[in-house]
């Protein structure tokens, strides 16, 4: 399983106000950055702020 997909699945079940959601959001962004997916990295980073 690839990292962005795994972190996104975790985010789907993590409570929004929990520390796990924050860590999983960061993992999604980092995974996209490492894969060179600039657009997806930027999208994930913006979603973290919301």
N, C-alpha and C positions, 0 to 999 in steps of 0.2 A: 504494500500500500504506500502511495506517495505521501510525503509529509504534509503538503497543503490540504489534501483530502482528509487525512487523519485528524489534523487540527480543526478543520471545519466541522467534521462530524462531532468532535468533542464539544465544540462551541454550541452546537445545536442542542445539546443536553445540559450544558453548564448553566447554572443560574446567572442571570445578567449582572447581578451585584456581587458576585463572588470573585475572589482572587484568581480562581482557575480560569474564568472567562477572560480576564486581562492577560494572563500568561498565554492562553491559547490564541488570542488575537495577535499577540506579538509573534508567536510561532508561525502563524499563517503568513504574516508580512515577511518574516525572515526567510521562510521557505521560498516564497516567490522571488525575493531578492537574490537568493543563492542560485535559483534556476534562471535568472536573467529576465524574468517576467516583469518588466518595469510597470506596465499598466496595472497588472494585478497587485503588485507591491503598493503602488500609490492608492489603489482602491481600498486595500486592506488597511493601510495606514489611516486613511480618512475615516473608515468605519470605526477604528479604535477610538477616535476622538469623540464620536457620538455617544 
